[in-house]
């Protein structure tokens, strides 16, 4: 986050008017244009996060006045000049339009603007960019929009759940991207891939550990991402922290979900940010049902190192002490407790070696500990205890390089080295009775005690080449190599070739095609020790093929159609609970099954439309998709398959008011049946009863739907401003089935029969809050 002050009377560049007006500016670095203005004595202050070295001029200015011409150049990137005495500040242009409560699109600078240049354009398909400083052909959301979106807990990671191609329950901040598992989505903050950045992580990962108010924006890849990103095979959520444009800015917030404090500021050659939040759920939930206590702290300090480098130091700390009680009766008590400490520190040095060559060097350290204990005391079904302790420590080095070869050619390369160690200590036991004891081949008791201490390295190399083949066509190809040594597997190195092609059919229509191979190794923290497995599996593989068309119907209306096919091989075995994915100690439940897919496949078509008119914004999308596992020669639906899904929303802003309404509906997720059958007689002639699950995922829950609402009002006060909001999630209190609870009973004739009742995802959740900014 390099903050530069360009002062007058320097003579290290040619006069802007005499030397640059005669040459074409399109394709030149915006930084170079500013440097030339320095030679004329203009005082300009800007941040390298706003005006990065690879930000290029995308249109030829019409004005001959130097500052006005620069303003035109900046406007194409949603930037502008703001006068402060005799100094000009490069800031974000006000008036970014919101398309619905979740998605927004910057106003285009011109309908007939010149095509984006080699570095500023997004070549990959499936790249929904949620940020402030982006091209007009992509999707975006600002931190203010995240705050105003009607989602649980003002969570920036949850914002991705509003995008087409995602599948989410609403209970968790994590989501499935295009049929993949939740663990296949990486979370990146300020260039660092975060290690398990979630609160209440042993019970649905309800919130992320990232403060939405500390985030500048979110960039989401649902597939087709370039080779500089690796070891994830479904998607990425990429975030940057805010840039401070004032000497000091402070926010204090209080809501049902959090008490928060944020302070940020800047000075000559430096910026800083600190955000702290304490969860409030333990204050509003009846203690009889648990105490979810958690907090997180994020800080960043960035400063100049000489004239061409900047150093940023980041730290994220999250702490949870969560107790969950599902059954309060002493004779049937179900209680679990999880304590988690997650400390991550990273430093990054950005250097502009020449006008064409730049690098980023990063060091990071992670110290993570999670302890889970639990007790189930239901003599009619299950008596179980668990003690699960795991520690992870990681040290990593990463370096990325970017080199411009003229205006039409760009190459990138980089490497990464990570050293890791994990310690596992697991003990669990269960005694089954009643219905739980009737499952076929179910032992009456189960005891599992395992420990492991894997250690070793992860290594990565990549190279990417971007070429402008013609005025309207750009090709990007790349190759990535990854390997891991902590797995103990031989010859498991992974090669991942990828290619993307963009063709601008017209000034209003872009066509994109992407193909790529994506591997994902089993993380050192992902050992399935709770299910009795103490070894690692080979890396999984997914081949993505994506075709996308985006058409700007008008300045206020954008249509996007995208088709995708994801073919997955070397899919690692996984464990699921057939009937209750929300079980308190899932690995000891009788309905726990191991799945061994030979392969998996996901395909679909997404159609999205968004528009704006004055203070109104709206958006809508429809997705048809199918996600299957190939098991024992047949295709089985994945448990998060949703054949049809629609999303939509509308918002209005004006006179201090922000109002947003969002809705989602999708085909109910698959589920299974359970049957009670006679399995012969015992030695005394009594019938032997067993319960047998039906074909896995052959049934479906009812349609899922939810309508969410939020209204906020901002007031100017003596010092700063005060905002109040009311938010209602699942405003219609829709009972969306998630699971089914089975039991055994007797009919009028004394015969044993099965009974079941549904359980549901989140009910109506109202929340209020207040925020003071000064």
FIRO-911403 format. One record per residue (C-alpha): x, y, z; residue in one letter. Coordinates in steps of 0.001 Angstrom, whole numbers, plus 524288, in hexadecimal, padded with zeros to 5 digits. Example, Ala and Ser with C-alpha at 12.3 -4.5 7.8 and 13.67 -1.06 7.14 Angstrom:
2
8300C7EE6C81E78A/835667FBDC81BE4S/
//
This chain:
774
800008000080000X/80A12809A97FB84X/80600817CB7FDDCX/80D4D8211C7F4E8X/80E5282FD57F535X/81282835977E839X/8176F843807EA92X/81AF984EA97E1A5X/82727853C17DADCX/82C79846407D7C0X/831A3844E97CA09X/8330D8363D7C86DX/828CE834D47BDC1X/8254A83BB37B116X/81B13846847B14AX/80DBD840377B00AX/80839849597A5D3X/813B38499B79C84X/817E083B6A79C83X/80BE18332B79F3CX/8013E839CD79782X/807C9835A378B01X/808058275F78EF7X/7FD5181DBC791F7X/7FB4581C3B7A088X/7F2FA80FC77A021X/7FAD2804947A5D2X/8040B80D1F7ADDBX/804AE80BB57BC92X/7FC69815C17C3C9X/807C0817467CD4FX/8105E81BD67C212X/8068A8263E7BE60X/8066082B277CC5FX/8153882B317CCACX/81559833E97C0BDX/80C1B83D5F7C765X/815D483DF47D284X/81F62843D27C8E4X/815EF84F247C723X/81570851E07D5C0X/8081684C177D908X/806AB846B47E6C7X/7FF99839957E6A7X/7FD5682FA07F17AX/7F8EE821C37EE7EX/7F933813E57F3C4X/7FF7B808F47EC06X/7F3BD800947EF79X/7EB5E80A167E7C5X/7F56A80D2C7DD42X/7FD05800947DC6DX/808C67FF5A7D340X/800DF7F6BC7C9FBX/7F572800357C8B3X/7F561804BA7BA90X/7EF3B80FC97B2D8X/7E33D80A117AC12X/7DE64815C87A44EX/7E43A821A279DC4X/7E09F82E2F7A529X/7DA5D8390179D40X/7DEC0844697A5A9X/7EB9884B797A335X/7EC368508B7B140X/7F55E847647B8CDX/7ED31845937C526X/7E081844667BD98X/7E6BE83A3A7B4C0X/7EB53832BD7C0B6X/7DD9B8336F7C645X/7D86682D1A7B9D6X/7E2928225A7BAD6X/7DF5181FD97C915X/7D09D81FF67C69FX/7D1DD813A07BE5FX/7D65C80CBE7CAC9X/7CBEC812F07D384X/7D60481C667D918X/7D67382B237D994X/7DEA5836AD7DE48X/7DA9583DB07EAADX/7E08E84B087ED7EX/7E60084D877FB17X/7EC3585AEE7FAB1X/7F70C85A617F0A1X/7F78484B7A7F182X/7EF65841DE7E994X/7EB41834C27EF87X/7E83A828EF7E713X/7DBE8823357ED20X/7D0C081A647E93EX/7C661820EC7E135X/7B98F822637E8B8X/7AD0581D307E301X/7AFFC80EBB7E0EBX/7A2BF809027DDDFX/79D517FD747E546X/796BE7F2857DDF1X/78E327EC6C7E842X/791E47EA937F65BX/79D627E2137F2E7X/7A28A7E4B27E562X/7A6967F1A57DFCEX/7ACCD7F6CA7D378X/7B4BD803107D1A2X/7AF3280CBA7C7DCX/7B68780BA87BAFDX/7BEC3817697B775X/7BA26816947A976X/7B1F280D697A173X/7BBEA80E7879685X/7C80A80E0179EF5X/7D42F8078D79970X/7D5947F91B79D01X/7DCA47F6097A9A6X/7EB387F3DC7A87AX/7F2FE7E7B67AB1CX/7F42A7E92C7B9D1X/7E76A7EF1D7BE27X/7DE1D7E5AE7B796X/7D8CF7D91D7BD9FX/7DB757CE0A7B426X/7D66B7C2A77BC25X/7C8467BEBC7BB6CX/7C1067BD377C860X/7C7947C8FA7CE58X/7BDA77D0D57D602X/7C5227DC437DB79X/7BF697E27A7E78AX/7C8007EE6D7E962X/7C7967FCF07E6F5X/7D2217FF077DCBCX/7CE7E7F5E37D1B4X/7CAA47F5DB7C36EX/7BC727F7B57BFBCX/7BAED7E9DC7BAA1X/7BC3C7E38C7C7ECX/7B4357E26A7D455X/7B7EB7E9637E0D6X/7B3EA7EC577EEA8X/7B9AC7F68C7F7B7X/7BB677F52E80655X/7AFEA7FE7780828X/7A7947F58B7FFCDX/7ABDD7E9D0807C9X/7A7A37F132813E6X/79A6F7F45D80DE3X/7980D7E6CC80872X/78DB17DF2681014X/796897D40581435X/7991C7CE3382186X/7A3DB7D549828D6X/7A8757DF1181E72X/7B1F77D4C08198EX/7BA207D79B80D56X/7BBE07C91780A75X/7AD1F7C71A80A7EX/7AC327D1267FF89X/7B0EE7C6AB7F61EX/7A4C37BE9C7F908X/79CC97C8637F10EX/7A4037C4A77E49CX/79EF47BAD17DAA7X/7A4FE7AD5A7DBADX/7A6117AD4D7EA83X/79EDF7A43C7F3C2X/79D6C7A7EA80212X/794A37A46B80D67X/794597B1E981382X/798E37AC2E8206BX/7A72C7AC4381C61X/7AFF87B6E6816F8X/7B5FE7ACA080E20X/7B03C7A918800EFX/7B17E79F1D7F619X/7B6347A49B7E920X/7B0EB79DAD7DD20X/7AEFF7906C7E35CX/7BBD8790087EAD1X/7BDC178DC27F945X/7BE7F7994B8028FX/7CCCE7966C8053CX/7CFE2798D47F6D9X/7CE237A7987F856X/7D9D07AF9E7FCD5X/7D8E67BC648047AX/7E37E7C68C80184X/7E5BE7D352808DAX/7F0187DD238048AX/7F6CC7D2BB7FC63X/7F7297C87E8073DX/7EEF77BC1D8069BX/7E8E47BB5181402X/7E9237AF3781C65X/7DB567AB2C82087X/7D6567B9348229CX/7C9327B5B7828C6X/7C2827B6DF835D9X/7BAC87ABB183BF2X/7C2957A2F8832CFX/7BE84795E1838B5X/7B0117993E83772X/7AD6979DEC82990X/7B7807A90B828A6X/7ACCE7B30682B0AX/7B50E7BF648291FX/7C1DB7C2D1822C7X/7CC8B7C92082AFEX/7CD4F7D4E1821D4X/7C6F27E1E3824F5X/7BF057E6B181963X/7C1FA7F4C381CFDX/7D09E7F24581BD7X/7CF4B7ED1B80E00X/7D0807F568801C0X/7C9BD7EB777F92BX/7C8AB7DD257F5B9X/7CCB47D6927E91DX/7C6827C9577E6C4X/7CB007BEB77DD69X/7C10E7B3CF7DBADX/7CA1E7ACED7D21CX/7D4377AF737C7ABX/7DDBE7B6FB7D035X/7EBBF7B92C7CB6BX/7F7D27B12E7CEE3X/7FCFC7BA777D938X/7F2487B4AA7E1D0X/7F3B17A6527E509X/7F06879AFE7EDFDX/7E1D279DD77ED35X/7D940797BF7E2C8X/7CC2879EC27E3BEX/7CD787AD1D7E701X/7D3527B8A87EE1EX/7CE777C40D7F639X/7D8C97CEC97F568X/7D8667DAD37FE23X/7E07D7E6F880098X/7DFC27EF6C80CA9X/7DB6E7FD8980BA7X/7E449808BD807CFX/7E402813D181195X/7E20A820D980AACX/7E1AC8290681733X/7EB8682B538221BX/7E2488240182B31X/7D51D81D5C829F0X/7CE2C81605834D6X/7C21080D7183547X/7BB1F807B28410CX/7B0017FE3083EBCX/7A65E7F66F846D1X/79CEF7EC4684188X/796A27DF838455AX/7A2207D85B83F3AX/7AE1B7E0A48428AX/7B3F47EBAD84A30X/7BE407F18E8414FX/7C8F67FBBE8411BX/7D08F800368352DX/7DAD480AA8833D8X/7E29480E23827B6X/7EB5581933823A5X/7F5FF81DC481AABX/801678270681A72X/80CE9829EA811A0X/8118B81CCD80C98X/809A781460815F8X/7FC3280EC2818CBX/7F6AE806CB823EFX/7EA607FF8282774X/7E55E7F8298334EX/7D8687F12583484X/7D34A7E9FB8407DX/7C65F7E2DB84231X/7BFE87DB7D84D3BX/7B4AD7D24C84A49X/7A8397D530851D5X/7A0F67C8588500CX/7A4BD7C3C185DA6X/79DB07CFCB862FDX/790F27CD6A85BBFX/78FD27BE8885BDFX/78A037B7BB867B1X/795BE7B1DC86EF1X/78E5E7A5038700CX/790FA7A32386186X/79F447A6C5861B8X/7A8A97B230861A9X/7AEC77B54685463X/7B9777BEC685868X/7C3307C39A84E2FX/7CB067CF62849CFX/7D4AA7D34383F38X/7DED67DDD783CFFX/7E4D57E1FB83014X/7EF847EC1182E36X/7F7A57F133822F6X/802F27FAB082285X/808437FF098154DX/813358088681293X/81CAD80C9D807F9X/82A228067980748X/831D680F907FEA5X/82C428150C7F21DX/828598086A7EB6AX/824207FF157F637X/819AB7FDDF8008AX/818AB7F47A80BECX/80C087EFF48122DX/80AE07E81081EA9X/7FE047E12782168X/7F8F37D97682CF7X/7EC257D22B82EEEX/7E87F7CBF883BE6X/7DBE07C4A383E7AX/7D7D97BE3684B32X/7CBF27B59E84DD6X/7C69E7AF4C85A0EX/7B9D27A953855A0X/7B0917A0D285D77X/7A4C679B128567BX/799CC793F885D8EX/78FB378CED85524X/788C6785C08600DX/787B578B9186DA9X/7810D7806E874FAX/78B1577A6F87E46X/787A476C8F87A38X/788D876FAC86BB1X/792D677A9F86BACX/79A2677DA385F19X/7A52A78759860C9X/7B1A878A9385995X/7BC507948F85BDDX/7C649799BE85238X/7D1977A2E2854D4X/7D9697A84984969X/7E4F97B16F848C1X/7E92C7B5EB83B51X/7F4A17BF5C839D8X/7F9B87C34A82C69X/804457CD4E8295FX/809A27D0EF81C06X/812397DB798162FX/813227DF2E807D5X/81D207E786800BCX/8189D7ED6A7F3D7X/8236B7F29F7EB08X/822B47F9BD7DE0AX/830417F68E7D8B3X/82DFA7FDA57CBD4X/82213802FF7C4DEX/8202B7F55A7BF0CX/824B37EC247C9D2X/81EA17EA8C7D752X/81EA67E04A7E204X/817FD7DCA17EE9BX/81EFF7D4EC7F93AX/817517CFAC804C9X/81A627C86C81160X/80FE17C2BB81A2EX/80E2B7BAF8826ADX/802197B3E982BCBX/7FFE27AE5183959X/7F2FA7A71F83A93X/7ECFF79EFC84568X/7DFA87989E84662X/7DA5479091851A2X/7CCF878A12850D4X/7C63D7826E85B9DX/7B86C77D5085BC9X/7AEB8774A4862CAX/7A20B76E6585E4FX/79A45767AE86907X/78E02761D186303X/78C50753D8867FFX/7817D7519F85E0AX/78A8B7544085289X/798B075796854FCX/7A253759F985FE4X/7AEB87600585A86X/7BA82767FF85E95X/7C52F76E6485677X/7D209775608592FX/7D87077AD184CEEX/7E4CA7831984DE8X/7EC7A788368423DX/7F75E7922184036X/7FCEE7978283383X/808937A05183126X/80C927A55C823CAX/817547AE1581E9CX/816877B26B8106FX/81E267BA3380655X/818647BF057F98AX/81D7E7C7727EE84X/8161B7CC6F7E28FX/81BAF7D3BD7D6E6X/815567DB8A7CBF6X/81C377E01C7BF9AX/816627E8517B4AEX/81BE37E5EE7A717X/816707F18579FE2X/8081A7F52E7A001X/803297E82479ACCX/80A8D7DDFD7A298X/80B0E7DAC77B114X/811937CF777B832X/810767CB5D7C675X/8179B7C12C7CE44X/819737BD6D7DC51X/81C967B3467E68AX/8181A7AF427F406X/81DE37A71E7FF0CX/8168B7A31480B53X/81B7579B2E816EEX/810E07955081F8AX/80EFA78CBE82B68X/80262787B88314EX/7FF907800383DA9X/7F3177781F83F26X/7EE137716284B5AX/7E08B76B6884A28X/7D876762D585332X/7CA2875F8A8512CX/7C0F5754E18559DX/7B29D751A5853F7X/7A89F747F485901X/79CF5745E784FFEX/78F217422C853F5X/7814C7431384ED2X/7807D746E484091X/78F1E749EB83FB1X/7923573BBC8431EX/7895A7366083857X/7917473B0E82CDBX/7966572F5B82544X/7A46972BF5828B6X/7A431736258337EX/7AC6D731CC83F2EX/7A6C07341C84CAAX/7B27F73C21850C7X/7BD49743A184A30X/7CA25748A184F8CX/7D40775062847CAX/7E10C7559384CD2X/7EAA175B1E84308X/7F5E1764B18427EX/7FE83769CD83794X/809267740A8359AX/80B52776668271DX/8154B7807B822C8X/81B8D784B78162DX/81ADE78E7980B30X/81267793968003BX/8189F799367F3FAX/813487A0AE7E854X/818267A6BC7DB9CX/8103C7AD847D11EX/811BF7B4F57C46DX/8074D7BC987BCF8X/807D27C3707AFCBX/7FD9F7CD467AB28X/7FDA17D18979CDDX/7F54C7DB0279549X/7F32B7D356788B5X/7EB967DE577825BX/7E4AC7EADD785F9X/7D90C7E2E878AE1X/7DF0A7D5F978F29X/7E7807D28279AD5X/7ED207C53179E53X/7F2717C12E7AB7EX/7F8DC7B4157ADFBX/800907AED57B953X/806247A30C7C042X/806D37A0197CEC1X/80E65795BC7D646X/80B67791B97E45AX/810CF7875D7ED5DX/80F74783867FBA6X/8188177B7180436X/810CE77A9081101X/8073A770F480ABAX/8114B76604809F4X/80CC5763107FC15X/8165E7607E7F122X/81532766937E392X/8098B76F1E7E6E6X/80E5377BC37E0ADX/8039C782EF7D94AX/8044D78A0A7CC35X/7F954793887C932X/7F8AC799767BB74X/7EE907A4307B937X/7EA527ACF27AE08X/7E0517B7C47AC2FX/7DC2B7BF527A029X/7D4CF7CC1F79FC7X/7CEE97D17D79344X/7C8167DE9279333X/7BD617DBE67893BX/7B9247EA0F789BDX/7BA7E7F5AC792CFX/7AF137F01F79A97X/7B1587E171799D0X/7BC657D92379F76X/7BE547CAA479CDFX/7C7157C2917A5CCX/7CB747B4687A58AX/7D3A27AE0A7B037X/7D9577A0897B1E3X/7E1D479CAC7BD3DX/7E668791D47C60DX/7E579794487D4A1X/7EB4378BBB7DF3AX/7E8CA78BD97EDC1X/7F1457849E7F757X/7EC5C7803980481X/7F0B178AB980DFEX/7F911786DA81980X/7EDAA78B3082223X/7E3BF782CF81AC0X/7E78A7754681F82X/7DADC76D838214CX/7DF3A7685E82E51X/7D1C9769B383498X/7CCFE75F5882AFDX/7D8477562482DB3X/7E154759E682272X/7EF3A75DD2825C1X/7F50C75EE181809X/7F408768DA80D21X/7EDA6766DF7FFE7X/7F37376B0C7F2CEX/7EFD37785A7ED89X/7E286779C77E721X/7E11F77EFA7D952X/7D6C3787007D266X/7D65178ADF7C41BX/7CE58797437C1A6X/7C88879AF37B498X/7C11A7A7D47B47EX/7BAD77AFE87A9BAX/7B5927BD5E7ACD9X/7AEC07C8697A5AEX/7AC2D7D5BC7ABA2X/7A4457E0437A4C8X/7A2647EE347A952X/7947B7F0A07A4DDX/795F37FEBC7A926X/79D9B806C17B2D9X/793C8802327BD0FX/791837F4077B93EX/79AF07E87A7B81AX/797D67DA8E7B3EAX/7A0F97CF2E7B663X/79FC27C0EC7B234X/7A9AB7B6BD7B643X/7AAAC7A7FF7B481X/7B40F79F7F7BC30X/7B88F791797BD17X/7C0F378CCA7C864X/7C67C77F077C764X/7CC9277A297D411X/7D5F576EB47D55BX/7DDAA7688D7E08FX/7D2AE76CDC7E99EX/7D68C769AB7F781X/7CD70761B380038X/7C4B3769E2808EAX/7BB56767698140AX/7AD5576C138151DX/7A1C276A6981E1EX/796367659881629X/78B6476BF681DF5X/790F77764D8270AX/79C3F77EBA82213X/79ABE7874382E46X/79DE477C67837F4X/7A5AB780E6843CAX/7AFCC775F5842DDX/7ADD4771E0834AAX/7B89A767A9833BCX/7B27975F0A83E4FX/7A49675F07838FCX/79ECF75256833D9X/79B2275893826C3X/7A95375C0F823BCX/7AD9F756698169AX/7BA327564B80EE5X/7B94275A328009AX/7C3A2755DC7F6D4X/7C0CB75CA17E9DCX/7C8AE758317DE35X/7C6187659C7D85AX/7BC82770DF7D8F3X/7B68D77A747CF76X/7AF96787797CFFFX/7A99978EE77C4A8X/7A04379A127C314X/79BBC7A68F7BC97X/79AC57B3BE7C365X/793187BF767BEADX/793DC7CC6F7C5C7X/78E347D9D27C344X/790687E63D7CAEEX/78C087F42C7C966X/78AF5801807CFA7X/782A780DA57CE9EX/785708196E7D70DX/785C1815337E538X/7800F807E07E1BAX/788127FBCB7DEC5X/783F87EDE17DC16X/789A17E0DA7D82AX/784F77D3237D51AX/78B087C6167D15FX/786EB7B8547CDDDX/78FA77AC4D7CE69X/78D2679EA67C957X/79747795127CE52X/799CE786F87D1D3X/7A474781A27DACAX/7A6DE773027DBBFX/7B06D769137E145X/7B3D975CB27D9DDX/7B2F3752027E43CX/7B2FD743677E14CX/7B040745E07D2F9X/7A46674EB17D4D9X/7A23875D3F7D62DX/79D6C7623E7E347X/79981770467E5C9X/7A2A5777C87EE92X/79C0977BDA7FB33X/79C3C78A3D7F754X/79700788547E98EX/78CA87927D7E62DX/78725790B37D88CX/7806379DD27D788X/784517AA167DEF9X/77FC97B8247DDEBX/784E47C4247E4DAX/780A77D21F7E441X/77FDC7DEE07EB61X/77C987ED307EAE5X/781DD7F8C17F26EX/77FBC807457F3A9X/788B3811D07F8FFX/785D9820047FB61X/7854182AE2805A6X/78CB1822E280FA0X/78446816C580DCBX/788948097E808BAX/77E457FF068068DX/781057F18280118X/778D07E57F7FE83X/77EEF7D8BA7F9DFX/779447CB6E7F727X/77E417BDE97F3ADX/777D17B1187F055X/77D127A41F7EBBDX/77954796017EA1BX/77A4278EF87F71CX/786FF787FA7F9C6X/7871B779147F883X/7844176FFD803DEX/7828D7617680649X/777FB7589B80B81X/7789174EA681690X/7717D741B38174CX/76EE7738238227CX/76F40729F981DF2X/76ECD71C468239EX/77BF5715A08225EX/7784E70803826E2X/776607031D834B5X/77F737010F84013X/781BE6F479847A7X/7755D6F69A84F9FX/76CF36F8CF843B8X/76BDA7077984565X/76CC170F918390CX/779837169783675X/776E77249383277X/780A772CE482B15X/77FE373A698251FX/7854C73C0081780X/7874F7491381099X/7811974A1D8034EX/7886274E387F719X/791227598F7FB14X/78BFF766FE7F747X/780C5761277EF6FX/7770F76A5F7F61DX/776CC779227F77FX/7733A782958022DX/768EC78CA67FEEFX/76C64798FC7F779X/775287A2477FF08X/771727B09C7FED2X/774B77BC89806CFX/771AC7CB018062AX/77AC47D44E80D59X/778AF7E29E81058X/780E27EDD38156CX/77E787FC4E81797X/7884A8062281CDBX/78813814B881F8AX/793DD81D91820B1X/793BD82A29828ACX/79DCB834E382999X/7A12A83790837BFX/7A9AD8418683E83X/7B58E8390483C71X/7B4E98304F8309BX/7A8EF8286082CF6X/7A00681E6A83342X/799AD8130182C00X/78F0A80A0483106X/789F77FDE182A37X/77FB17F35582B17X/782027E66F82437X/7797B7DA6982309X/77EB47CDB081D4DX/7749F7C3D281897X/76A3F7CE4881A9AX/75F257C503816EEX/763EB7BB428213BX/7646B7B0C0816D2X/766B87A31B81C78X/7716179E168137FX/7741378FDD81672X/7824978C2381892X/7819977EE281EF7X/778DB77422823EBX/7784F76E7E831A1X/774CD76005831D6X/76FBA7580D83D5BX/7699274AD983FBEX/75C257491B845C0X/750FD73F5184649X/7441773FA283EF5X/736E273BF38449CX/739D072D878428AX/746B672E48849BDX/74EEE72D6D83D71X/75B5A7355483C6CX/75A6774094832CEX/762F974BF382EC4X/75F33759EB83170X/765E17660A82C5AX/764FF774B782DB2X/76C2277F688263BX/775D17891582BC4X/777EF7963D8256FX/7820E7A0388217AX/781E27ADC682773X/774BC7B38982B73X/7711C7C1E782AE9X/77C9B7C98D83080X/77AAD7D7F783396X/786537E09B836E2X/788467EED583A3DX/794B47F6C583AE3X/79ACA8042983BC4X/7A783809A883652X/7AE968162E839E0X/7B8B481B4F8302DX/7C19D826CC83316X/
//
